[in-house]
Amino acid sequence: VRLVESGGGLVRPGGSLRLSCKVSGGFFNINPMGWFRQAPGKERQLVATINYNGGSTYYSDSVKGRFTISRDNAKNTATLQMNSLKPDGTAVYCCAVDTRTEYGMAYYAPGYDVWGQGTQVTVSS
């Protein structure tokens, strides 16, 4: 089972990026998915999470109103649309799945047991 992120890159403050997470080798359409980020020298931070069918989402206060998480179970993908990016958004962004939670939400990194390698997002002028 693999999660592969794409869509990272360099963007100016105020710009937008769209990250994608492709799942292969398995199906997680009953499990919550999340996006996390880790900046150099800092702890991993939950950015957003979504339940199995997209009916429930959660965002950290730092991205609320600017980021949108979504998923397409038919395509085995999850997406993070990031708008109005700020320099403190510079980090490696990873998607993850909590295979041990079914039909619910998961808010904490230790609960997620399948992780992608991450994609670098740099917000700089």
C-alpha positions as CSV (number, residue, x, y, z in Angstrom):
1,V,0.0,0.0,0.0
2,R,1.4,3.4,-1.0
3,L,0.4,7.0,-0.6
4,V,2.1,9.4,-3.1
5,E,1.8,13.1,-2.8
6,S,2.2,15.6,-5.6
7,G,1.7,19.3,-6.3
8,G,4.2,20.9,-4.1
9,G,6.6,23.6,-5.2
10,L,7.6,27.2,-4.7
11,V,4.9,29.8,-4.5
12,R,4.9,33.5,-3.5
13,P,3.0,34.7,-0.4
14,G,-0.7,35.0,-1.2
15,G,-0.5,32.3,-3.9
16,S,-2.2,29.0,-4.2
17,L,-1.2,25.3,-4.5
18,R,-3.2,22.2,-4.9
19,L,-1.7,19.0,-3.3
20,S,-2.9,15.6,-4.3
21,C,-2.5,12.2,-2.6
22,K,-2.9,9.1,-4.6
23,V,-3.5,5.8,-2.9
24,S,-2.4,2.6,-4.6
25,G,-2.4,-1.0,-3.5
26,G,-5.4,-0.7,-1.2
27,F,-8.7,1.0,-0.6
28,F,-9.4,3.4,2.3
29,N,-12.9,4.5,1.5
30,I,-14.1,3.7,5.0
31,N,-11.1,5.4,6.8
32,P,-10.3,9.0,7.6
33,M,-7.5,10.7,5.8
34,G,-5.4,13.6,6.9
35,W,-2.8,16.1,5.7
36,F,0.1,17.0,8.0
37,R,3.1,19.3,7.6
38,Q,6.5,19.5,9.2
39,A,8.7,22.6,9.0
40,P,12.5,22.3,9.7
41,G,13.1,22.2,13.5
42,K,9.4,21.9,14.3
43,E,7.0,19.1,15.2
44,R,4.6,17.5,12.8
45,Q,1.4,19.5,12.7
46,L,-2.1,18.3,11.6
47,V,-3.3,20.6,8.8
48,A,-6.7,19.1,8.0
49,T,-8.5,15.8,8.2
50,I,-11.6,14.3,6.4
51,N,-13.9,11.4,7.3
52,Y,-14.6,8.4,5.0
53,N,-17.1,10.1,2.7
54,G,-16.1,13.7,2.9
55,G,-19.1,14.7,5.0
56,S,-17.0,15.9,7.9
57,T,-13.8,17.9,7.9
58,Y,-11.5,19.5,10.4
59,Y,-8.9,22.2,10.0
60,S,-6.2,23.6,12.3
61,D,-6.8,27.2,13.3
62,S,-3.8,28.3,11.3
63,V,-5.3,27.2,8.0
64,K,-9.0,27.5,8.6
65,G,-10.7,29.6,5.9
66,R,-7.7,29.3,3.5
67,F,-7.3,25.5,2.9
68,T,-9.8,23.0,1.7
69,I,-9.5,19.2,2.1
70,S,-11.5,16.8,-0.1
71,R,-11.4,13.2,-1.3
72,D,-12.6,11.2,-4.2
73,N,-13.0,7.6,-3.2
74,A,-13.7,6.4,-6.7
75,K,-10.3,7.7,-7.7
76,N,-8.6,6.8,-4.4
77,T,-7.3,10.3,-4.1
78,A,-7.3,13.1,-1.5
79,T,-6.7,16.8,-2.2
80,L,-5.6,19.8,-0.3
81,Q,-6.4,23.1,-1.9
82,M,-4.2,25.8,-0.3
83,N,-5.0,29.5,-0.9
84,S,-3.5,32.7,0.5
85,L,-0.4,30.9,1.4
86,K,1.9,32.5,4.0
87,P,5.7,32.1,4.6
88,D,5.0,30.0,7.7
89,G,3.3,27.5,5.5
90,T,6.7,26.4,4.2
91,A,7.0,22.7,5.2
92,V,7.0,19.2,3.9
93,Y,3.3,18.2,3.5
94,C,2.3,14.5,4.0
95,C,-1.0,12.7,3.6
96,A,-1.9,9.8,5.8
97,V,-4.6,7.3,6.5
98,D,-5.8,5.9,9.8
99,T,-6.8,2.3,8.8
100,R,-7.8,1.5,12.4
101,T,-10.7,4.0,12.4
102,E,-13.7,3.2,10.4
103,Y,-16.5,5.7,9.5
104,G,-15.1,8.3,11.9
105,M,-12.6,11.1,12.2
106,A,-8.9,11.0,13.4
107,Y,-7.2,14.1,14.8
108,Y,-3.9,12.9,16.0
109,A,-0.8,11.9,14.1
110,P,-0.1,8.7,16.2
111,G,-3.4,7.3,15.1
112,Y,-2.4,7.4,11.4
113,D,-0.6,4.3,10.3
114,V,-0.1,4.7,6.6
115,W,2.0,7.7,5.4
116,G,3.2,9.1,2.2
117,Q,6.8,10.4,1.7
118,G,5.7,14.0,1.5
119,T,6.0,17.0,-0.9
120,Q,7.9,20.2,-0.3
121,V,6.0,23.4,-0.2
122,T,8.0,26.6,-0.1
123,V,6.3,30.0,0.4
124,S,8.7,32.8,-0.4
125,S,9.0,36.0,-2.4
